[in-house]
């Protein structure tokens, strides 16, 4: 599920939890209290999943960047021309620095 869908689902469970808690406060019936707790726990779990979605997306992108860098490094290792090799190394180093800044890994 996408992050927005997860957030919407969490809001739905939070609304159910709030309603059950109000019913418990008005009636004192314990099943409303347990229902409120269950829905609150579900809303919290879904919120955590929504937060993890961002981290997973960033991890996937970083993994693709690393694959790109590794492929380019391998090409550099196979390049015989010293001038071409220097040019490729400089480009790779530049792109790695840009990527590191983009992901907040370096200042």
C-alpha positions as CSV (number, residue, x, y, z in Angstrom):
1,X,0.0,0.0,0.0
2,X,1.1,3.6,-0.6
3,X,1.8,5.9,2.3
4,X,-1.3,8.0,1.8
5,X,-3.5,4.8,1.8
6,X,-1.8,3.7,5.0
7,X,-2.4,7.1,6.6
8,X,-6.0,7.0,5.6
9,X,-6.5,3.5,7.0
10,X,-4.7,4.6,10.3
11,X,-7.1,7.6,10.6
12,X,-10.0,5.2,10.1
13,X,-8.9,3.0,12.9
14,X,-8.2,6.0,15.1
15,X,-11.8,7.3,14.5
16,X,-13.1,3.8,15.5
17,X,-10.9,3.9,18.6
18,X,-12.1,7.3,19.6
19,X,-15.8,6.3,19.1
20,X,-15.3,3.1,21.2
21,X,-13.6,5.1,23.9
22,X,-16.5,7.6,24.0
23,X,-18.9,4.8,24.2
24,X,-16.9,3.3,27.1
25,X,-16.9,6.6,28.9
26,X,-20.7,7.0,28.5
27,X,-21.7,3.4,29.3
28,X,-18.9,1.9,31.3
29,X,-19.2,-1.4,29.3
30,X,-15.7,-3.0,29.2
31,X,-16.0,-4.3,25.7
32,X,-15.9,-0.7,24.4
33,X,-12.7,-0.2,26.3
34,X,-11.0,-3.3,24.8
35,X,-12.3,-2.4,21.3
36,X,-10.8,1.1,21.7
37,X,-7.5,-0.4,22.7
38,X,-7.5,-2.8,19.8
39,X,-8.3,-0.1,17.3
40,X,-5.7,2.3,18.8
41,X,-3.0,-0.4,18.6
42,X,-4.0,-1.1,15.0
43,X,-3.8,2.6,14.1
44,X,-0.4,2.9,15.7
45,X,0.9,-0.2,13.8
46,X,-0.4,1.3,10.5
47,X,1.3,4.6,11.3
48,X,4.6,2.8,11.8
49,X,4.2,1.0,8.5
50,X,3.5,4.4,6.8
51,X,6.8,5.8,8.3
52,X,8.6,2.6,7.2
53,X,7.4,3.1,3.7
54,X,9.5,6.3,3.3
55,X,12.5,4.5,4.7
56,X,12.0,1.6,2.3
57,X,11.7,3.9,-0.7
58,X,14.9,5.7,0.3
59,X,16.7,2.4,0.8
60,X,15.6,1.1,-2.6
61,X,16.8,4.3,-4.3
62,X,20.1,4.1,-2.5
63,X,20.5,0.5,-3.5
64,X,20.0,1.4,-7.1
65,X,22.6,4.2,-6.8
66,X,25.1,1.7,-5.4
67,X,24.4,-0.7,-8.2
68,X,25.1,2.2,-10.7
69,X,28.3,3.1,-8.9
70,X,29.5,-0.5,-8.8
71,X,28.9,-1.0,-12.5
72,X,30.7,2.2,-13.3
73,X,33.7,1.2,-11.0
74,X,33.8,-2.1,-12.8
75,X,34.0,-0.3,-16.1
76,X,36.8,1.8,-14.8
77,X,38.7,-1.3,-13.8
78,X,38.5,-2.6,-17.4
79,X,39.5,0.6,-19.0
80,X,43.1,0.5,-20.4
81,X,43.4,4.1,-21.5
82,X,44.8,6.1,-18.6
83,X,43.3,9.4,-19.7
84,X,39.8,7.9,-20.1
85,X,40.2,6.1,-16.7
86,X,41.0,9.4,-14.9
87,X,38.0,11.0,-16.5
88,X,35.7,8.2,-15.5
89,X,37.1,8.2,-11.9
90,X,36.5,11.9,-11.5
91,X,32.9,11.6,-12.8
92,X,32.2,8.7,-10.4
93,X,33.7,10.5,-7.4
94,X,31.6,13.6,-8.2
95,X,28.4,11.6,-8.6
96,X,29.1,9.7,-5.3
97,X,29.6,13.0,-3.5
98,X,26.3,14.4,-4.9
99,X,24.5,11.2,-3.9
100,X,26.0,11.3,-0.4
101,X,24.8,14.9,0.0
102,X,21.4,14.1,-1.4
103,X,20.9,11.4,1.2
104,X,22.3,13.4,4.0
105,X,25.3,11.1,4.5
106,X,27.8,13.9,4.2
107,X,27.7,17.7,4.7
